[in-house]
Amino acid sequence: MAEHEHVRVAVIGSGFGGLGAAVRLRREGITDFVVLERASSVGGTWRDNSYPGCACDVPSHLYSFSFAPNPDWPRTFSGQEHIRAYLEHVTDTFGLRPHIRFDSEVKRMTWDGDALRWRIETTAGDLTADVVVSATGPLSDPKIPDIPGLDSFPGKVFHSARWDHDYDLTGKCVAVIGTGASAIQIVPSIQPRVGRLTLFQRTPAWVMPRIDREISGLERRLHRTLPVTAKARRGLLWGIRELQVQAFTKHPNELGFVEQLAKRNMARAIKDPALRAKLTPDYRIGCKRILLSSTYYPALAQSNVDVVASGLTEVRGSTLVAADGTEAEVDAIVFGTGFHVTDMPIAERVVGADGRTLAEHWKDGMQALRGAAAAGFPNWMTIIGPNTGLGNSSMILMIESQLNYMADYLRQLDVLGGRAALDARPSAVHAWNRRVQERMKRTVWNTGGCTSWYLDASGRNTTIWPGTTSEFRRATRRVDLAEYQVLRPSGGKDGAEREPAAKTREAAA
Ligand SMILES: Cc1cc2nc3c(=O)[nH]c(=O)nc-3n(C[C@H](O)[C@H](O)[C@H](O)COP(=O)(O)OP(=O)(O)OC[C@H]3O[C@@H](n4cnc5c(N)ncnc54)[C@H](O)[C@@H]3O)c2cc1C
């Protein structure tokens, strides 16, 4: 990477968000951009999570880009390797490789208020950019809890998102920590070959059957020759989820009958009443992500599996100790304990106009205008930012909405002309956040009686979007300049001058 290279847009990350941004930039006629990726290949989530059984919980025809349909999805719910291959294919089809800088981890981004640009330090050299699009992913930095004694555990330890494929689990005593989406895929995948599996469960999950099947050759041919059929399939999958949202956001009590279905799913596989009691959640279904699996409960019913209904609190040599005192001696520990979501690491690396990092700015909780822009961080936007997550549908829908917003943001900068930057007004950020948090009060995520990774340390839900995906699409269709201040270079040392955006818009019109 040449020193002091300057680009119009620097995209960070090459998962669905970063690759989608790259496609969109090219479609907008912008070619002066780079994609900075810390790893050596594209794929993000679907590159890093290669654990046994890793698969998507949203059907493939919906969990894919609308502009890059794949008529050849092999199963209704695709596995990790197929989604990863899809993203490689998107990268090649849309000619993105020349833009991507692999092995380029962004260490620091600093806003230069005089030059109105971002100074970006990466492990492969420095550059500057007019605009930064941060697509580093909400679930990309694994979290391993701080367990006393873990450092001196003599066996193998790894996180679900950093699976060690060289370590053979056959015949071993293995502890799986956690009962989230990854853990419940790992357990049935490794149970037949391990000697003993001990599952440390702090909170049981609600698990619904996974209706997964091969997509027939006939269906695929139909989707290939008549693309409208694939579109209709996607539309149907989307519509069903769109209708479900009301129950999550406004009428959580309506979810009671779904609990009955989940209990029946459990009862079919778990005959032991004591184990059923351990596995039955005491919170409203949907409060934590509803998990889909038809193999999890049957695996837990096997004789080589123990469920410890208590969290792991200590490691003494090769013995794991749970909060309720239960002990288990193991050869390996697999952490399915999630990611740094509400404390996203990239926030510590972004330094805004007042010299504070985004992490400091967000110390009382993440918030961003329309899930994208933070006040004091001009021309910086995040994909899958605060309150853009979904409990029941495809994140690709949200990403594409944010790409609409990004495209309009860049168009607005073009209209303004000259050297300019947009800085979200604090009042606009607060107003947006107030509306989001107001709507959040009635949702199952806030009222369902659970704690989850959707909530930050203070109990505020800063991750989930409390509405339909169409509402979010409408909210992000265009940039409202009244929500921004326009910055112009001052030429002096005091940084940029600020113009009221509304006045500028009138002038542009
Ligand atoms: C196991 C698993 C299953 C999931 N299943 C579903 C599902 O069923 N449905 C659903 O909608 N969503 C699911 N998700 C959520 C998923 O993360 C999103 O759907 C989507 O893939 C996120 O894409 P992204 O591009 O925003 O982030 P990511 O895919 O995480 O990509 C971020 C990229 O940024 C790079 N990066 C991070 N920091 C830096 C840095 N400092 N410098 C340079 N590069 C950096 C990373 O290496 C990575 O390549 C799942 C996530 C996981 C982990």
The ligand as a Gaussian input file, in Angstrom:
#p B3LYP/6-31G(d) Opt

LIG

0 1
 C      -22.416000     -18.249000      13.583000
 C      -23.248000     -17.116000      13.084000
 C      -24.485000     -17.366000      12.521000
 C      -25.250000     -16.311000      12.051000
 N      -26.468000     -16.599000      11.523000
 C      -27.230000     -15.593000      11.066000
 C      -28.520000     -15.871000      10.526000
 O      -28.970000     -17.005000      10.531000
 N      -29.251000     -14.836000      10.040000
 C      -28.782000     -13.547000      10.064000
 O      -29.470000     -12.646000       9.587000
 N      -27.562000     -13.262000      10.577000
 C      -26.800000     -14.253000      11.085000
 N      -25.589000     -13.968000      11.639000
 C      -25.174000     -12.567000      11.740000
 C      -24.138000     -12.218000      10.680000
 O      -23.033000     -11.747000      11.383000
 C      -24.696000     -11.167000       9.723000
 O      -25.834000     -11.732000       9.088000
 C      -23.738000     -10.739000       8.620000
 O      -23.036000     -11.826000       8.086000
 C      -22.785000      -9.670000       9.101000
 O      -22.026000      -9.223000       8.018000
 P      -20.981000      -8.048000       8.222000
 O      -20.304000      -7.866000       6.922000
 O      -21.632000      -6.888000       8.844000
 O      -19.961000      -8.587000       9.320000
 P      -18.943000      -9.787000       9.265000
 O      -19.426000     -10.878000       8.403000
 O      -18.599000     -10.109000      10.668000
 O      -17.664000      -9.153000       8.549000
 C      -16.853000      -8.195000       9.184000
 C      -15.493000      -8.202000       8.534000
 O      -14.736000      -7.103000       9.045000
 C      -13.403000      -7.522000       9.265000
 N      -12.825000      -6.653000      10.278000
 C      -13.228000      -6.483000      11.569000
 N      -12.448000      -5.576000      12.189000
 C      -11.538000      -5.150000      11.274000
 C      -10.473000      -4.215000      11.324000
 N      -10.173000      -3.541000      12.438000
 N       -9.753000      -4.020000      10.195000
 C      -10.033000      -4.682000       9.043000
 N      -11.030000      -5.606000       8.959000
 C      -11.773000      -5.832000      10.059000
 C      -13.549000      -8.970000       9.721000
 O      -12.367000      -9.697000       9.533000
 C      -14.689000      -9.459000       8.821000
 O      -14.218000      -9.993000       7.620000
 C      -24.790000     -14.988000      12.138000
 C      -23.551000     -14.740000      12.723000
 C      -22.792000     -15.784000      13.204000
 C      -21.475000     -15.477000      13.856000

